């Protein structure tokens, strides 16, 4: 049974459940000892958050009396924040390694089932929404997104790319095998080598269920034989992707390490730049001019160095990681000081899922305030997604996505690595089981 058949079975089961008689929706009251207003940057003390049908109805001072039918969640000893958002994850399949054959060692179904485990770990870590930015096997991310949305498996709300759009043997391809090895067709769905082919791939991915498009504008650290410092698509080809996505009412993000690749992508009109290792002053000026978002994974260079050295990862990966890590962080600091729009994105899947919050301390170390880092993963991330009316803060009408932590994250950002509770759409997530 392939992934699409599995998904069909899941959705059929959910349809049966949804057509059965439904219980009356429960009213939930969350008592927050201290509530962080990410818009103002201030705390509200002893607040009651009323939730109905998965959305926030009201926020105000807590009173001991509450509706008789309400279920109270007592977080009076905690600091409460909006659910966190990671704009750059890879939930599907095994975590990255130096083995170029690793993506071929699991089946399509295994990749999705691994994604189920990764999604659960991500939600338990307080991330209630992710932008999942590509997978080798096309549309497996769509299957996971839809299973989570249907309530079949627990996980964060997902916005997905469907696959990578990449040049042949580029940063989004499987490379490094013998020349006579044939890569499965579903792992090459996004390969395009002209503007017309780019347009066609965009149409196919969106028709297959992708929410947005990801282009691989430069080489990659983990893709054998490619150079992060070298662009791979022309500006005209990148613009073709942007125009085609805009026709369908969505946007393009660009994996772009090199200075020239970043500039081409920004001029072409992409919505966000990912990684941006070689971002220079001209690139920062273009980001500001075009209002382009910057999503830099400033933690995982340290993870790659530590684990790669211990496990004997390839010299090529280790060299490229060293060449990009420190310079990326310098550019990040410059971009923060210049006022570039910053979104929180980790590249989870390089490092283990569920450890996404490790990046907060790095963002603070290299330029953001603790509040700025939190905003990058809440209200600013929601704006990057175009979902600020639904997500990113705790306010009436928005989805009831909340997390509780012990301590004050504005004083100690590492507090966000110690999640005491997670609510997604008004439902308390229990890490010990799936329900």
matplotlib code that plots the C-alpha trace (Angstrom):
import matplotlib.pyplot as plt

x = [0.0, 1.5, 1.3, -1.7, -3.7, -2.8, -3.9, -7.1, -7.8, -7.0, -9.3, -12.1, -11.9, -12.0, -15.0, -16.9, -16.1, -17.1, -20.4, -21.3, -23.2, -20.9, -20.7, -21.3, -18.0, -16.3, -15.5, -11.9, -10.5, -6.7, -5.5, -2.2, -0.1, 1.8, 0.8, 3.3, 1.8, 4.2, 2.8, 3.5, 6.3, 4.8, 3.4, -0.2, -0.6, -3.1, -5.1, -8.0, -8.0, -11.4, -11.4, -14.3, -14.2, -10.4, -10.3, -9.7, -12.9, -11.6, -8.6, -8.9, -8.3, -8.9, -11.9, -12.5, -16.0, -16.2, -19.0, -20.2, -19.5, -16.0, -12.9, -10.1, -6.4, -4.4, -1.2, -1.2, 2.4, 3.6, 4.5, 2.2, 3.1, 1.6, 2.4, 5.8, 6.3, 9.3, 9.5, 12.2, 11.7, 12.0, 9.7, 9.6, 12.1, 15.3, 17.5, 20.4, 23.7, 26.8, 25.4, 24.3, 22.3, 20.3, 17.1, 17.1, 17.2, 13.6, 10.4, 7.7, 5.6, 8.5, 9.3, 5.8, 5.8, 9.1, 7.4, 4.7, 7.3, 9.0, 5.8, 4.9, 8.3, 8.0, 4.6, 5.8, 8.6, 6.0, 6.0, 2.3, 2.9, 5.7, 6.5, 8.0, 10.2, 10.8, 11.3, 13.0, 9.9, 7.2, 4.0, 4.8, 4.7, 1.2, 0.1, 1.5, 0.0, -3.4, -3.3, -2.4, -5.2, -7.7, -6.7, -5.3, -1.9, -0.7, 1.6, 2.0, -0.1, 1.9, 2.4, 4.3, 6.4, 5.6, 9.2, 12.2, 12.5, 16.2, 18.4, 19.7, 22.4, 21.8, 21.3, 17.9, 18.9, 20.3, 23.9, 27.1, 25.9, 27.4, 26.4, 24.3, 22.1, 18.6, 16.9, 13.2, 11.0, 9.1, 12.5, 13.0, 9.6, 11.0, 13.9, 13.8, 16.4, 14.7, 12.1, 9.4, 10.3, 10.3, 6.7, 5.6, 7.1, 5.4, 2.0, 2.5, 3.6, 0.7, -1.8, -0.4, -1.3, 1.8, 1.0, 4.0, 7.1, 10.7, 13.4, 17.0, 18.8, 22.4, 24.4, 24.0, 26.1, 24.8, 24.5, 27.6, 29.3, 27.5, 28.9, 26.9, 28.9, 27.6, 24.2, 22.3, 19.2, 19.2, 17.2, 14.8, 14.2, 13.6, 11.2, 9.3, 8.7, 7.5, 5.2, 3.6, 3.1, 1.6, -0.9, -2.1, -2.2, 0.9, 4.6, 8.2, 10.9, 14.6, 17.3, 20.2, 23.6, 25.7, 25.7, 24.8, 22.1, 20.5, 20.5, 19.0, 16.2, 15.3, 15.2, 13.1, 10.5, 10.8, 9.0, 11.9, 15.5, 16.6, 20.1, 21.8, 25.3, 27.1, 24.7, 26.6, 25.7, 24.2, 22.1, 20.9, 20.0, 17.9, 16.1, 15.1, 14.1, 11.9, 10.6, 11.9, 12.0, 15.2, 15.1, 18.6, 19.4, 22.1, 22.2, 22.8, 26.3, 27.4, 25.4, 26.9, 30.4, 30.0, 28.1, 29.9, 33.3, 32.1, 30.5, 33.1, 31.0, 32.5, 35.3, 33.2, 30.3, 32.5, 34.5, 31.3, 29.8, 32.9, 33.0, 29.3, 28.7, 30.6, 30.1, 26.3, 26.2, 28.0, 25.5, 22.6, 23.8, 24.2, 20.7, 19.2, 20.9, 19.7, 16.1, 15.5, 12.4, 13.5, 11.7, 12.5, 13.6, 15.9, 16.4, 15.2, 16.0, 19.7, 19.5, 16.9, 13.3, 12.1, 15.3, 14.1, 14.2, 18.0, 18.2, 16.7, 19.9, 21.9, 19.6, 20.1, 23.8, 24.1, 21.9, 18.3, 16.9, 15.0, 11.7, 12.9, 13.7, 10.3, 8.5, 10.5, 8.9, 5.4, 3.8, 6.5, 6.6, 2.8, 3.2, 5.8, 3.2, 0.5, -1.4, -1.3, -5.1, -5.1, -1.8, 1.1, -0.5, -3.1, -6.0, -9.8, -10.6, -7.2, -6.5, -5.9, -2.3, -0.5, 2.5, 3.5, 7.0, 8.5, 10.4, 10.8, 11.9, 12.6, 15.3, 16.5, 15.7, 16.7, 13.4, 11.8, 13.6, 11.7, 8.0, 5.6, 2.4, 1.2, -2.3, -3.1, -6.5, -7.8, -6.7, -4.1, -1.4, -0.3, 3.2, 2.7, 0.0, -1.5, -4.8]
y = [0.0, 3.4, 6.7, 7.9, 4.7, 5.0, 8.6, 7.7, 5.1, 7.6, 10.2, 7.8, 6.8, 10.5, 11.1, 8.3, 9.9, 13.3, 12.2, 10.5, 12.5, 15.1, 16.1, 19.7, 21.7, 22.2, 25.6, 25.7, 28.3, 28.5, 30.3, 32.0, 33.1, 35.4, 35.9, 37.4, 39.8, 39.4, 42.6, 44.9, 42.9, 43.1, 40.6, 40.4, 38.9, 36.2, 36.1, 33.9, 32.7, 31.5, 29.0, 27.6, 25.5, 25.7, 29.5, 32.2, 33.9, 36.3, 37.2, 39.1, 39.0, 35.6, 35.3, 32.2, 31.8, 30.4, 28.8, 25.5, 23.7, 25.0, 22.9, 24.7, 24.2, 25.6, 27.2, 29.8, 28.9, 29.3, 31.9, 31.4, 32.3, 31.8, 28.4, 28.6, 28.6, 27.1, 28.4, 25.9, 22.2, 18.9, 16.5, 13.7, 10.9, 10.2, 13.0, 14.2, 12.4, 12.1, 9.0, 10.2, 7.0, 7.5, 8.8, 5.6, 3.3, 4.0, 3.5, 6.2, 4.8, 4.6, 8.2, 9.3, 7.2, 8.7, 12.1, 11.1, 10.6, 13.9, 15.8, 14.5, 15.5, 18.9, 19.6, 18.4, 21.0, 23.8, 24.3, 24.2, 25.4, 24.7, 25.6, 22.3, 23.4, 20.3, 16.6, 14.3, 12.2, 14.5, 15.1, 12.9, 16.1, 16.8, 13.4, 14.1, 17.6, 16.3, 13.5, 16.0, 18.4, 15.5, 14.5, 11.1, 11.8, 14.6, 17.2, 20.9, 22.6, 22.3, 24.5, 22.4, 22.8, 19.4, 19.0, 21.0, 22.9, 22.4, 22.2, 18.8, 17.6, 20.8, 21.5, 19.8, 16.6, 13.3, 13.2, 11.3, 7.9, 5.9, 7.3, 4.3, 4.5, 5.5, 7.8, 7.2, 9.6, 10.8, 12.1, 14.2, 15.8, 19.3, 19.1, 22.1, 23.5, 26.4, 29.1, 27.1, 24.0, 25.9, 27.2, 23.6, 22.3, 25.0, 24.1, 20.5, 20.9, 23.3, 20.9, 18.2, 20.1, 22.3, 25.5, 27.4, 26.8, 26.3, 26.9, 25.8, 28.9, 27.8, 24.8, 23.2, 22.1, 18.5, 17.9, 16.3, 18.1, 21.4, 24.7, 26.8, 29.8, 29.3, 30.3, 27.6, 29.3, 32.5, 35.5, 34.9, 31.3, 32.4, 35.1, 32.5, 30.6, 33.7, 34.7, 31.2, 30.9, 34.4, 33.3, 30.7, 33.1, 31.9, 32.6, 31.3, 30.9, 30.4, 28.3, 30.7, 30.6, 32.6, 36.4, 36.4, 33.8, 35.8, 38.9, 37.1, 35.6, 38.9, 40.8, 38.0, 38.6, 35.6, 35.9, 34.8, 33.9, 30.7, 30.2, 33.3, 32.2, 34.7, 37.6, 40.9, 44.6, 44.8, 41.8, 43.4, 46.6, 44.5, 42.7, 46.0, 47.5, 44.6, 43.8, 40.2, 38.0, 36.4, 33.0, 31.8, 28.6, 30.0, 27.0, 23.9, 24.6, 23.8, 20.6, 19.5, 20.2, 18.3, 15.3, 15.2, 15.1, 12.4, 10.2, 10.8, 12.7, 13.3, 15.9, 17.8, 18.3, 19.3, 21.7, 23.4, 23.6, 25.4, 27.8, 28.8, 28.8, 31.8, 34.0, 33.3, 34.5, 37.7, 38.4, 37.7, 40.2, 42.9, 42.1, 42.4, 45.8, 47.0, 46.2, 43.3, 41.2, 38.1, 34.8, 31.8, 28.8, 26.0, 23.4, 20.8, 17.4, 18.3, 18.0, 15.9, 17.1, 18.4, 20.4, 23.4, 25.7, 25.4, 28.1, 30.9, 31.3, 31.6, 34.2, 36.2, 35.7, 37.0, 40.0, 39.7, 40.6, 37.7, 39.4, 39.8, 36.1, 35.1, 37.4, 35.9, 32.5, 33.9, 37.0, 37.8, 34.2, 34.3, 37.5, 35.7, 32.9, 35.4, 33.9, 36.8, 36.9, 33.2, 32.6, 34.2, 35.8, 35.0, 37.2, 36.8, 35.1, 33.4, 29.7, 28.7, 27.7, 28.2, 26.9, 27.1, 27.4, 27.6, 30.9, 34.1, 33.7, 37.4, 37.0, 33.5, 32.5, 28.9, 28.6, 27.9, 24.5, 23.4, 23.2, 22.5, 22.3, 22.6, 23.5, 23.4, 24.6, 24.5, 20.9, 20.0, 17.8, 14.9, 13.8, 10.4, 9.4, 10.3, 11.5]
z = [0.0, -1.0, 0.9, -1.1, -0.4, 3.3, 3.4, 1.6, 4.3, 7.1, 5.6, 5.0, 8.7, 9.7, 7.4, 9.1, 12.5, 11.4, 10.1, 13.4, 16.0, 17.6, 21.2, 22.2, 22.0, 25.4, 26.8, 28.1, 30.5, 30.7, 33.8, 32.9, 35.9, 33.5, 29.9, 27.4, 25.0, 22.0, 20.3, 23.2, 24.7, 28.2, 30.7, 31.8, 35.3, 36.3, 33.0, 31.9, 28.3, 27.2, 24.4, 22.4, 19.2, 19.1, 19.1, 21.7, 22.7, 25.3, 27.4, 30.7, 34.4, 36.0, 38.3, 40.5, 39.1, 35.6, 33.5, 35.0, 31.7, 31.4, 31.7, 33.6, 32.7, 35.6, 34.3, 37.2, 38.1, 34.5, 31.9, 28.9, 25.3, 21.9, 20.2, 18.5, 14.7, 12.9, 9.3, 8.1, 9.0, 7.2, 9.0, 6.4, 6.4, 8.3, 9.7, 7.5, 7.6, 5.4, 3.7, 0.2, -0.2, 3.0, 1.3, -0.8, 2.3, 3.4, 1.5, 0.9, 3.7, 6.1, 5.3, 6.2, 9.4, 10.4, 9.8, 12.3, 15.0, 14.1, 14.1, 17.5, 18.9, 17.3, 18.9, 22.3, 22.0, 21.8, 18.0, 17.0, 13.4, 10.9, 7.4, 6.1, 3.3, 1.1, 0.9, -1.7, -2.3, -3.7, -1.8, 1.2, 3.2, 1.8, 3.2, 6.6, 6.7, 5.8, 8.4, 11.1, 9.9, 10.0, 13.5, 12.6, 14.1, 16.5, 15.2, 14.3, 11.7, 8.5, 5.4, 2.8, -0.3, -1.9, -3.2, -4.2, -7.5, -8.5, -11.5, -12.6, -10.1, -8.1, -4.4, -4.3, -6.0, -4.7, -5.9, -5.3, -6.5, -9.4, -12.8, -13.7, -10.5, -11.4, -8.9, -8.5, -10.5, -7.4, -6.1, -9.3, -9.6, -9.1, -11.5, -14.0, -16.3, -18.0, -17.2, -19.0, -17.0, -13.8, -14.6, -15.3, -12.0, -10.1, -11.6, -10.9, -7.2, -6.5, -8.2, -6.0, -2.8, -2.0, -0.1, -1.5, -3.7, -2.7, -5.2, -4.6, -5.9, -4.9, -4.1, -0.6, 2.3, 2.4, -1.4, -2.8, -5.6, -5.2, -4.0, -1.5, -2.8, -6.4, -7.8, -9.8, -11.2, -13.3, -12.2, -15.1, -14.0, -10.4, -11.6, -13.6, -10.4, -8.6, -11.3, -11.6, -7.9, -7.8, -10.4, -8.0, -5.1, -3.2, -3.0, -3.4, -0.9, -1.9, -0.5, -1.1, 0.4, -2.1, -2.2, -5.9, -5.4, -2.7, -4.8, -7.8, -5.7, -4.0, -7.3, -8.7, -6.0, -3.6, -0.3, 2.0, 1.8, 3.6, 5.0, 3.5, 4.5, 2.3, 2.8, 2.1, 2.6, -0.9, -0.2, 3.1, 1.2, -1.3, 1.5, 3.0, -0.4, -1.3, 2.2, 1.8, 4.9, 6.2, 7.7, 8.9, 10.6, 12.9, 15.3, 13.2, 12.1, 15.6, 15.6, 12.3, 13.5, 16.7, 15.4, 12.1, 13.7, 16.2, 13.5, 10.8, 8.3, 4.9, 4.5, 1.9, 4.2, 7.1, 5.0, 3.6, 7.1, 8.4, 5.5, 5.9, 9.7, 11.1, 8.1, 8.2, 11.8, 10.9, 8.2, 10.6, 13.0, 10.3, 9.0, 12.5, 13.1, 9.7, 10.5, 8.1, 8.8, 10.6, 10.8, 13.0, 11.0, 12.2, 9.4, 11.8, 10.2, 10.1, 13.9, 15.8, 15.7, 19.0, 19.6, 17.6, 20.6, 20.8, 18.2, 20.4, 22.3, 19.1, 17.7, 20.9, 20.9, 17.4, 17.5, 18.6, 22.0, 23.8, 22.8, 19.2, 19.1, 20.5, 18.1, 15.2, 16.2, 17.0, 15.5, 13.0, 11.8, 11.4, 9.3, 7.2, 6.6, 5.8, 8.8, 11.3, 11.6, 12.7, 14.4, 16.3, 19.3, 22.0, 21.0, 20.4, 17.1, 16.7, 17.0, 20.6, 20.3, 23.6, 25.5, 29.2, 30.5, 34.0, 34.4, 32.5, 28.8, 28.6, 31.2, 30.2, 26.6, 27.4, 29.3, 26.0, 25.9, 28.9, 27.9, 30.7, 28.5, 24.9, 23.7, 20.0, 18.8, 22.3, 22.9, 25.6, 24.1, 26.3, 25.5, 27.1, 24.6, 21.3, 22.6]

ax = plt.figure().add_subplot(projection="3d")
ax.plot(x, y, z, "-o")
ax.set_aspect("equal")
plt.show()
